[in-house]
Amino acid sequence: MTPAARLQATIDLLVNMASAPTAAEVAVSSYFRRRRYAGAKDRRAVTGRFFDLLRRRRRLEWWIARAAADGGGAQDRDGDPRRVLIADLCLSDGLGLDGVRALFNGGLYAPPPLTADEESLARSLAGRTFGHADMPAAVALEYPSWLDASLRRLFGDSLAAEMSALNRPASVDLRANSLKGGRGDAAAALARDGIETEPTPFSPVGLRLGGRANLAAAAAYRDGLVEVQDEGSQLIALLTAAGPGMTVVDFCAGGGGKALALAATMANQGRVIAADVSENRLRKTIPRLRRSGATIVETRLLADAWPAENQAIAERLLLDVPCTGSGAWRRDPEAKWRLSRDDVTRFAEQQRRILAAAHRLTKVGGRLVYATCSLLEEENEEQITWFLETHPGFTLLSVADVWAETLPGCCPAAGPYLRLSPAATGTDGFFVAVLQRRHE
């Protein structure tokens, strides 16, 4: 592909995302599945530009609007992909009008030539950079304006560092499957396939890839020695403190990543019930179970009556509940712009329903571990406060004490809860609370 053809491919991806909103990775995979002629370098270049545009979206739209106000072309129409890309070429690549014209040349597979309005935009933005004194913080740091108060309350003076880290590409972390070998064994096996890793700083079973890798072709992955799992997710499973012989319920199991991790910490002894409302998600767990060698995991499609019919069966109950996913914006930067206030309310209500229904699965003396991949207090601390007020049979444990029981090193949290974030811990954003059932 020529440089111009790569830009047209990027425009196509932006158009596809606008017409059928979906996760960015899904959009990219679907696009290139129908274009197998594209080489690896072309895919990397197009994917890189596409994700960069998503991460710079608010700033690009701000500059387009400012240019229009100053006479530099018409006002943008709903994030027009061509205008967004033109702005990025000027602001990020430093191109002037002639440079943009050379790429929008109307040639084979290239974008059609610039319109008069687009030329005015390029002329207006040439020589400028992204920063500007008039740019609001929510624009400069790329987050929805309606979340400004919540995020400032949460992060305070660390807001800029936290949101900047959340807008950078995420690392790829792996969990060494202790049922098949240790972290050192996994690192050595990956190295034999030319894949370099380093130990994760907190999880004793975690490895972080040093760069791009064809992991699916690696023997360590095919043989179940490693699983892809963010270090934060690994820590949630480890803090569940599931031991051999226990019955553990992973109530919102999804694709089964934490259920696999739980089976490993239990040395494949006991019972792990991976429950979910989606049969499709549970079905995807089956090949992962076979590859991992975990034989104690059973999948269960959830019905409303199941918790009431199985009260006090679990020494450990893991509730990694559905949430806004705001802690995972590194992996899907477009998701923040699809999020609304109503979504936060809807998820918060769903989380309370899950807590109210599922807590009864916990035995007296057992633990309930509540987790989200959300940054928002409405989905985290406020939910735990509500639950403890309405369910006096449970008490909150210090996450630092639980960490000391289960993990090496110092806990990165000082308070009762564990909060992880890209800036603070190098992981996705997670929240964890550990509660113990004292009595009925």
HELIX and SHEET records of a PDB file:
HELIX    1   1 PRO A    3  SER A   19  1                                  17    
HELIX    2   2 ALA A   24  ARG A   33  1                                  10    
HELIX    3   3 ALA A   40  ARG A   55  1                                  16    
HELIX    4   4 ARG A   57  ALA A   69  1                                  13    
HELIX    5   5 PRO A   81  LEU A   91  1                                  11    
HELIX    6   6 LEU A   97  LEU A  103  1                                   7    
HELIX    7   7 ALA A  116  LEU A  125  1                                  10    
HELIX    8   8 ALA A  137  ALA A  140  1                                   4    
HELIX    9   9 SER A  145  LEU A  147  5                                   3    
HELIX   10  10 ASP A  148  PHE A  155  1                                   8    
HELIX   11  11 GLY A  156  SER A  158  5                                   3    
HELIX   12  12 LEU A  159  LEU A  166  1                                   8    
HELIX   13  13 ARG A  183  ARG A  192  1                                  10    
HELIX   14  14 LEU A  215  ALA A  217  5                                   3    
HELIX   15  15 ALA A  219  ARG A  222  1                                   4    
HELIX   16  16 GLU A  231  LEU A  239  1                                   9    
HELIX   17  17 GLY A  257  THR A  265  1                                   9    
HELIX   18  18 GLU A  279  SER A  292  1                                  14    
HELIX   19  19 TRP A  306  GLU A  309  1                                   4    
HELIX   20  20 SER A  326  ALA A  328  5                                   3    
HELIX   21  21 ALA A  335  ARG A  338  1                                   4    
HELIX   22  22 ARG A  341  ALA A  358  1                                  18    
HELIX   23  23 HIS A  359  LEU A  361  5                                   3    
HELIX   24  24 GLU A  377  GLU A  379  5                                   3    
HELIX   25  25 GLU A  381  THR A  390  1                                  10    
HELIX   26  26 VAL A  399  THR A  406  1                                   8    
HELIX   27  27 PRO A  422  THR A  425  1                                   4    
SHEET    1   A 4 THR A 197  PRO A 199  0                                        
SHEET    2   A 4 GLY A 206  LEU A 209 -1                                        
SHEET    3   A 4 ASP A 173  ALA A 176 -1                                        
SHEET    4   A 4 VAL A 226  VAL A 228 -1                                        
SHEET    1   B 7 VAL A 297  LEU A 301  0                                        
SHEET    2   B 7 ARG A 271  ASP A 276  1                                        
SHEET    3   B 7 THR A 247  ASP A 250  1                                        
SHEET    4   B 7 ALA A 314  ASP A 320  1                                        
SHEET    5   B 7 THR A 362  THR A 372  1                                        
SHEET    6   B 7 PHE A 430  ARG A 437 -1                                        
SHEET    7   B 7 PHE A 394  LEU A 396 -1                                        
SHEET    1   C 7 VAL A 297  LEU A 301  0                                        
SHEET    2   C 7 ARG A 271  ASP A 276  1                                        
SHEET    3   C 7 THR A 247  ASP A 250  1                                        
SHEET    4   C 7 ALA A 314  ASP A 320  1                                        
SHEET    5   C 7 THR A 362  THR A 372  1                                        
SHEET    6   C 7 PHE A 430  ARG A 437 -1                                        
SHEET    7   C 7 LEU A 418  LEU A 420 -1                                        
END                                                                             
